[in-house]
Amino acid sequence: MGKIKIGGQLLAVSAALAVFFTALFYTDNKYQTPPPYGKSGRITFDSQDLNQECPIFLIDGWLLTDGRVTDKPTYIGEFSNLQRGDLSVSPHGEACYRLALRYEGVPQIVSLDFPQLFTWYAVFLDGAEIARGKGSGKLSFWLKPGDHALAVETLSKQGYYSGLYFPPALGTAETISKARDTRSFAYALAFLFPLTLAVFTLFLWQTGGSFSRWFGLLCCCYALYMFRYFVFLFSMPMVENWFWIQSLALYGLCFCVVHLTVLASGSADSRVWKGVRAAMLALPGGMLLLCFLIPVLPWAVFVHGKLTDIYYLFTFGCTVFFTVRGIMAQNWESRYTLAGCSVFGAGLFTNLIFSNRFEPIYFFGSLSGAGYFWCYCSEP
């Protein structure tokens, strides 16, 4: 009866989160917003479009020019770097994205928001530079009826992202500020909540045993991973190299979740865990080495991406395996931790499925975060 009860609880949690993520996909997704849409290098909109509660996301219709192509039609998010599948060329370099804005409305001040740019950038409107920087950018300008030429130039030298990867948002100053403030609040909660938990559990690190220590480390890794939003928001000096810290935080987070699942299932001394632990420590080392080699070995960015996918799938498989093992061993007191860790693993798997299909408007963009929040509310 106990096993059936635990299985039912896990099924209920999975079903609830499936409904939650499905709702997010259709209600808080930049790729699911209504028209207007860009096409063939142009987007047409009016005052009514600008004054909606949701910004206009400039996703479709861009023309890309770099060292290999001229005015190639693309949408923002189609490519994570300038390599575009050709492993013989560098994923880095200069690029220019152009989009014609045809405005049919009354003159007004509008804002343009770039959420995360992993490169140096310069924004031009009708040939005049209106912004320059790195990280993220928000700019305002006077928009008159007629045709306007918007161009975004990027320059990247390192990392696994390059070019314009996250779609910019266009709208009134009030609309853009509201969206940014809401998103900042969500990320602030995602950063401060686990960090607060880590601080409050410090006294348990010496007295609460291995579980408490790994739980505290998990909180720190998750907070560090979520801090990336503010690194880009405030264009901090380390923005160009933040991908190193972000990667380490994510690898550490995955390791902590699997380790907690192992502890909760009573498998800490098993041979299986020893093999899993060796693999989870070795793979990140190889992936970080590949990051370092990307500027000189173009194919390294592709291999890095595939290894990252494998790492996510491996984490998902491990959490499911040790969760089932814990249930079979009747570790009922650890059921919430087991549920949380398995949901986290499923969240990583979901991230792979929704890659370049889900980009939140207000919420924070880590689907695996729900599993983590469920996990740290557990009481083993």
C-alpha positions as CSV (number, residue, x, y, z in Angstrom):
1,M,0.0,0.0,0.0
2,G,2.9,2.4,0.8
3,K,4.4,2.0,-2.6
4,I,1.1,2.6,-4.3
5,K,0.6,5.7,-2.2
6,I,4.1,7.1,-3.1
7,G,3.6,6.3,-6.8
8,G,0.2,8.1,-6.7
9,Q,1.8,11.2,-5.1
10,L,4.6,11.2,-7.8
11,L,2.0,10.9,-10.5
12,A,-0.1,13.7,-9.0
13,V,2.9,16.0,-8.8
14,S,3.9,15.2,-12.4
15,A,0.4,15.8,-13.7
16,A,0.1,19.1,-11.8
17,L,3.5,20.3,-13.2
18,A,2.6,19.2,-16.7
19,V,-0.6,21.4,-16.5
20,F,1.4,24.3,-15.1
21,F,4.1,24.1,-17.8
22,T,1.5,23.8,-20.5
23,A,-0.2,26.9,-19.2
24,L,3.1,28.8,-19.1
25,F,3.9,27.7,-22.7
26,Y,0.8,29.2,-24.1
27,T,0.3,32.2,-21.7
28,D,3.9,33.4,-21.0
29,N,5.8,32.5,-24.1
30,K,7.3,35.1,-26.5
31,Y,6.9,32.6,-29.3
32,Q,3.2,32.3,-28.7
33,T,2.3,36.0,-28.8
34,P,-0.3,37.3,-31.2
35,P,0.4,39.4,-34.4
36,P,2.0,41.6,-35.7
37,Y,4.7,39.3,-37.1
38,G,7.7,40.3,-39.2
39,K,8.2,38.9,-42.7
40,S,10.7,39.4,-45.5
41,G,12.7,42.0,-43.5
42,R,9.7,44.1,-42.5
43,I,7.1,44.3,-39.7
44,T,4.0,46.5,-39.8
45,F,2.2,47.7,-36.7
46,D,0.1,50.6,-35.4
47,S,-0.7,52.5,-32.2
48,Q,-3.2,49.8,-31.0
49,D,-0.5,47.2,-31.3
50,L,2.0,49.3,-29.3
51,N,-0.5,50.1,-26.5
52,Q,-1.3,46.5,-25.7
53,E,-0.4,45.1,-22.3
54,C,2.0,42.7,-23.9
55,P,5.0,44.1,-25.9
56,I,5.6,43.4,-29.6
57,F,8.3,40.8,-29.8
58,L,10.5,41.3,-32.8
59,I,11.1,37.6,-33.6
60,D,10.4,37.0,-37.3
61,G,11.4,38.7,-40.5
62,W,15.0,39.7,-39.7
63,L,17.7,39.8,-42.4
64,L,21.1,38.5,-41.3
65,T,24.4,39.6,-42.7
66,D,27.8,38.3,-41.6
67,G,31.0,37.0,-43.1
68,R,29.2,34.3,-45.1
69,V,25.7,35.5,-45.9
70,T,24.0,38.7,-46.9
71,D,20.4,39.5,-46.0
72,K,19.7,35.9,-45.0
73,P,16.1,35.6,-43.7
74,T,16.0,34.4,-40.1
75,Y,14.1,34.6,-36.9
76,I,15.7,35.4,-33.5
77,G,16.4,32.2,-31.7
78,E,16.8,30.1,-34.8
79,F,20.6,29.9,-34.3
80,S,22.5,30.0,-31.0
81,N,25.7,31.2,-32.7
82,L,27.0,32.3,-36.1
83,Q,28.1,28.8,-37.0
84,R,24.6,27.8,-38.1
85,G,25.5,24.1,-38.4
86,D,28.7,24.5,-40.4
87,L,31.3,23.0,-38.0
88,S,34.2,24.2,-40.2
89,V,33.7,27.9,-39.4
90,S,34.0,29.9,-36.3
91,P,30.8,30.4,-34.2
92,H,32.0,33.9,-33.4
93,G,32.6,37.2,-35.2
94,E,30.6,40.2,-36.5
95,A,27.0,40.1,-37.6
96,C,24.2,42.6,-38.5
97,Y,20.5,42.0,-38.1
98,R,18.2,44.3,-40.0
99,L,14.4,44.8,-39.8
100,A,12.3,47.5,-41.4
101,L,9.7,49.0,-39.0
102,R,6.5,50.3,-40.8
103,Y,4.6,52.3,-38.2
104,E,0.9,53.3,-39.0
105,G,-0.1,55.4,-36.0
106,V,0.3,58.6,-34.1
107,P,3.8,59.8,-33.1
108,Q,4.9,58.6,-29.7
109,I,7.8,57.6,-27.5
110,V,8.5,53.9,-27.6
111,S,11.0,51.6,-25.8
112,L,13.1,48.7,-27.2
113,D,14.3,46.1,-24.7
114,F,17.1,43.6,-25.4
115,P,17.0,41.0,-22.5
116,Q,20.3,39.2,-22.9
117,L,23.1,39.9,-25.3
118,F,26.1,37.7,-24.9
119,T,28.1,40.0,-27.2
120,W,29.0,43.6,-27.7
121,Y,26.2,45.3,-29.6
122,A,25.3,48.6,-31.3
123,V,21.7,49.6,-32.3
124,F,21.0,51.9,-35.2
125,L,17.7,53.5,-36.2
126,D,17.6,55.1,-39.7
127,G,21.3,55.0,-39.9
128,A,21.9,56.8,-36.5
129,E,23.4,55.0,-33.6
130,I,21.0,55.1,-30.6
131,A,22.7,52.6,-28.2
132,R,25.9,50.6,-27.6
133,G,27.0,48.3,-24.9
134,K,27.0,44.6,-23.7
135,G,24.8,42.5,-21.6
136,S,21.3,43.8,-21.9
137,G,19.9,47.1,-23.1
138,K,16.8,49.3,-22.9
139,L,16.5,52.3,-25.1
140,S,13.8,54.8,-26.0
141,F,13.2,56.9,-29.1
142,W,10.6,59.0,-30.8
143,L,8.7,57.0,-33.3
144,K,6.9,58.7,-36.2
145,P,4.6,57.2,-38.8
146,G,6.3,55.8,-41.8
147,D,9.2,53.4,-42.5
148,H,12.2,53.1,-40.3
149,A,15.3,51.0,-40.6
150,L,16.3,49.1,-37.4
151,A,19.8,47.5,-37.4
152,V,21.5,45.6,-34.6
153,E,25.3,44.9,-35.0
154,T,26.9,42.3,-32.7
155,L,30.5,41.2,-32.1
156,S,31.5,38.1,-30.1
157,K,34.8,36.5,-29.4
158,Q,34.1,33.7,-26.9
159,G,31.4,31.5,-25.3
160,Y,28.9,29.2,-26.8
161,Y,26.4,31.9,-27.8
162,S,26.8,34.6,-30.3
163,G,24.8,37.0,-32.3
164,L,21.2,38.0,-31.4
165,Y,19.7,35.0,-29.6
166,F,16.9,36.4,-27.5
167,P,14.1,38.4,-29.2
168,P,13.9,42.1,-28.4
169,A,10.6,43.7,-27.2
170,L,9.1,46.8,-28.6
171,G,6.3,48.8,-26.8
172,T,5.4,51.9,-24.9
173,A,7.8,52.8,-22.0
174,E,5.1,51.7,-19.5
175,T,4.6,48.3,-21.1
176,I,8.3,47.6,-21.4
177,S,9.0,48.7,-17.8
178,K,6.1,46.6,-16.5
179,A,7.4,43.5,-18.2
180,R,10.9,44.1,-17.1
181,D,9.9,44.8,-13.5
182,T,7.8,41.7,-13.3
183,R,10.5,39.6,-14.7
184,S,13.1,41.1,-12.4
185,F,10.8,40.4,-9.4
186,A,10.5,36.7,-10.5
187,Y,14.2,36.3,-10.9
188,A,14.8,38.1,-7.5
189,L,12.6,35.6,-5.8
190,A,14.4,32.7,-7.6
191,F,17.7,34.1,-6.5
192,L,17.0,35.3,-2.9
193,F,14.7,32.5,-1.8
194,P,17.3,29.6,-2.1
195,L,20.1,31.9,-0.9
196,T,18.0,32.7,2.2
197,L,17.4,29.0,2.8
198,A,21.2,28.4,2.5
199,V,21.9,31.0,5.1
200,F,19.2,29.7,7.5
201,T,20.5,26.2,7.2
202,L,24.1,27.1,7.9
203,F,23.9,25.9,11.5
204,L,22.8,22.5,10.2
205,W,25.9,22.1,8.0
206,Q,27.9,20.8,11.0
207,T,25.1,19.1,12.9
208,G,22.6,18.0,10.3
209,G,24.8,15.5,8.5
210,S,25.6,15.0,4.8
211,F,22.1,15.7,3.6
212,S,22.0,19.2,5.1
213,R,25.4,20.1,3.6
214,W,24.4,19.0,0.1
215,F,21.1,20.7,0.5
216,G,22.8,24.0,1.4
217,L,25.2,23.6,-1.5
218,L,22.3,23.0,-3.8
219,C,20.6,26.2,-2.7
220,C,23.9,28.2,-3.4
221,C,24.3,26.7,-6.9
222,Y,20.7,27.5,-7.8
223,A,21.0,31.1,-6.6
224,L,24.2,31.5,-8.5
225,Y,22.7,30.1,-11.6
226,M,19.7,32.5,-11.4
227,F,21.9,35.5,-10.7
228,R,22.8,35.5,-14.4
229,Y,19.7,37.6,-15.1
230,F,21.1,40.5,-13.1
231,V,24.6,40.1,-14.5
232,F,23.0,40.9,-17.9
233,L,20.5,43.4,-16.6
234,F,23.1,45.6,-15.1
235,S,25.8,44.9,-17.7
236,M,28.2,43.9,-14.9
237,P,31.9,43.8,-15.9
238,M,32.0,40.0,-15.9
239,V,29.2,39.6,-18.4
240,E,31.4,38.4,-21.2
241,N,32.9,35.6,-19.0
242,W,29.7,34.8,-17.0
243,F,29.1,31.7,-19.1
244,W,31.9,30.0,-17.2
245,I,30.3,30.6,-13.8
246,Q,26.8,29.8,-15.2
247,S,28.0,26.5,-16.5
248,L,29.7,25.6,-13.2
249,A,26.6,26.5,-11.2
250,L,24.4,24.3,-13.4
251,Y,26.8,21.3,-13.3
252,G,27.0,21.7,-9.5
253,L,23.2,21.9,-9.2
254,C,22.7,18.7,-11.2
255,F,25.3,16.9,-9.1
256,C,23.7,18.1,-5.9
257,V,20.2,17.0,-7.0
258,V,21.4,13.5,-7.9
259,H,23.4,13.2,-4.7
260,L,20.4,14.2,-2.6
261,T,18.3,11.7,-4.5
262,V,20.9,9.0,-3.7
263,L,21.0,10.0,0.0
264,A,17.2,10.0,0.2
265,S,17.0,6.6,-1.4
266,G,19.6,5.1,0.9
267,S,22.0,4.3,-2.0
268,A,25.1,6.3,-0.9
269,D,27.3,3.2,-0.5
270,S,26.2,1.5,-3.7
271,R,28.5,0.7,-6.6
272,V,26.0,2.3,-9.0
273,W,26.4,5.7,-7.2
274,K,30.2,5.4,-7.3
275,G,30.1,5.0,-11.1
276,V,27.5,7.8,-11.5
277,R,29.5,10.1,-9.3
278,A,32.7,9.6,-11.4
279,A,30.8,10.3,-14.6
280,M,29.1,13.4,-13.2
281,L,32.4,14.8,-12.1
282,A,34.3,13.9,-15.3
283,L,31.8,15.2,-17.9
284,P,31.8,18.9,-16.7
285,G,35.6,18.9,-16.9
286,G,35.4,17.9,-20.5
287,M,32.7,20.4,-21.3
288,L,34.5,23.3,-19.7
289,L,37.6,22.3,-21.7
290,L,35.6,22.5,-24.8
291,C,34.3,25.9,-23.9
292,F,37.9,27.0,-23.6
293,L,38.8,25.5,-27.0
294,I,35.8,27.0,-29.0
295,P,37.7,30.0,-30.3
296,V,40.4,27.8,-31.9
297,L,38.4,24.6,-32.6
298,P,35.1,25.6,-34.3
299,W,33.6,22.1,-33.9
300,A,34.0,22.3,-30.1
301,V,30.8,24.3,-29.7
302,F,28.8,21.5,-31.4
303,V,30.3,18.8,-29.3
304,H,29.8,20.9,-26.2
305,G,26.1,21.3,-27.0
306,K,25.7,17.6,-27.5
307,L,27.6,16.7,-24.3
308,T,25.4,19.2,-22.4
309,D,22.3,17.5,-23.7
310,I,23.7,14.1,-22.6
311,Y,24.5,15.5,-19.2
312,Y,20.9,16.6,-18.8
313,L,19.5,13.3,-19.9
314,F,22.0,11.5,-17.6
315,T,20.8,13.6,-14.7
316,F,17.2,12.8,-15.6
317,G,17.9,9.1,-15.8
318,C,19.8,9.1,-12.5
319,T,17.1,10.9,-10.6
320,V,14.4,8.5,-11.9
321,F,16.6,5.4,-11.2
322,F,17.4,6.3,-7.6
323,T,13.8,7.5,-7.0
324,V,12.5,4.1,-8.1
325,R,15.2,2.4,-6.0
326,G,14.2,4.4,-2.9
327,I,10.6,3.5,-3.4
328,M,11.4,-0.2,-3.7
329,A,13.5,0.1,-0.6
330,Q,10.5,1.6,1.2
331,N,12.2,4.9,2.2
332,W,8.9,6.5,2.7
333,E,10.3,9.3,5.0
334,S,12.2,10.6,2.0
335,R,9.3,10.7,-0.4
336,Y,9.1,14.5,-0.9
337,T,12.8,14.8,-1.5
338,L,12.6,11.9,-4.0
339,A,9.6,13.6,-5.7
340,G,11.4,16.9,-5.9
341,C,14.6,15.6,-7.3
342,S,12.8,13.4,-9.9
343,V,10.8,16.4,-11.0
344,F,14.0,18.4,-11.3
345,G,15.4,15.8,-13.6
346,A,12.2,15.8,-15.6
347,G,12.5,19.6,-15.9
348,L,15.9,19.3,-17.5
349,F,14.5,16.8,-19.9
350,T,11.7,19.2,-20.7
351,N,14.2,22.0,-21.4
352,L,15.6,19.9,-24.2
353,I,12.2,19.4,-25.8
354,F,11.3,23.1,-25.6
355,S,14.7,24.4,-26.7
356,N,14.1,27.5,-28.9
357,R,10.3,27.0,-28.4
358,F,9.8,28.5,-25.0
359,E,11.1,32.0,-24.0
360,P,9.1,33.5,-21.0
361,I,7.8,37.0,-21.0
362,Y,7.4,37.5,-17.2
363,F,8.5,34.3,-15.6
364,F,12.0,33.0,-15.2
365,G,13.1,30.7,-18.0
366,S,14.3,27.6,-16.1
367,L,11.6,24.9,-16.4
368,S,13.7,22.7,-14.0
369,G,13.3,25.4,-11.3
370,A,9.9,24.0,-10.3
371,G,11.4,20.7,-9.4
372,Y,14.0,22.5,-7.3
373,F,11.4,24.5,-5.4
374,W,9.5,21.3,-4.7
375,C,12.7,19.7,-3.5
376,Y,13.8,22.3,-1.0
377,C,10.3,22.3,0.5
378,S,10.8,18.6,1.4
379,E,11.3,17.2,4.8
380,P,13.3,13.9,4.6
